[in-house]
Amino acid sequence: ESVFHAYVCSSMEELQTSMEIDASVKASYSVFSADAKSKYLHSLNLTTNSVTVLIRAYHKSTSVSSTNPDFSDEALKLLNSGGVGNFVKKYGDSWVSQITKGGEFIATFTFFSKSKEEKQKVEASLDVKGSYSGVDAAVSLATKISNALKTTNVRFSIDRTLIGYTDQNVPDYSDKDYKSKNAEEYTNALIQFGNSLATKIPDDPQTLSYSISPYEDLLPTEINFSNVHQNRIKFNGYPGRQGWASMYAELLAVSYTHLRAHETVLD
């Protein structure tokens, strides 16, 4: 399966969802070592006033699901002896129920506004929000990025990462050159590169996405997993209620916002 998508994201939460990063690893990429996308996301150092245009092109090679895993004798012994806490320490609170592998190209074009008002100007200049499928939609975004750079005066950064492919020549540029030369040309080059790459079979497939399912879906009712369930809700949240993971991510964004403001004062 080959897919090409473009997104305009005005928050960390929107970017995480668009990149298909599981809720349980939003706060820390160390939870799952294969999740290179979480590391990439954290490296962007986004602030609450950031606006990011995301380009994703990926080729899904394999997808494996596990709907009814067996517990080991040791795990069952811990559970039956009432040692739920010890069980969770050793095995966690969930299992990986689905893994998709393949290759992916990610490019992000981030506007780091210093204030809410500046952020709104950037959003107005881009004049788009949400997700877009296909190269034509992404190309129109390239024009809007170029126009936003001309009509706003905010710090701008281009980042990209390649997962599952080796020996591929990603179009090169520097952030400084991007503004002084043809921004639209560079953006289109990255878009065309991603679109072309998505049709190629990855030579070194990596984990692109995964799903996590709670153990209590498998456990008999006599095993009390309610405390673990409640802690998970507090961590991940649910529709209408923010969890600790999301709050932590927002706290990081606020911290980076204050740091950028301090750097501006020093300048």
Salt bridges, closest charged atoms under 4 A:
GLU13 OE2 - LYS26 NZ 2.86
GLU14 OE2 - LYS129 NZ 3.93
GLU20 OE1 - ARG56 NH2 2.93
GLU74 OE2 - LYS90 NZ 2.39
ASP93 OD2 - ARG232 NE 2.69
GLU104 OE1 - LYS37 NZ 3.41
GLU104 OE2 - ARG56 NE 2.56
ASP172 OD1 - ARG160 NH2 3.89
GLU216 OE2 - HIS229 ND1 3.06
GLU216 OE2 - ARG232 NH1 2.65
GLU263 OE1 - ARG260 NH1 3.40
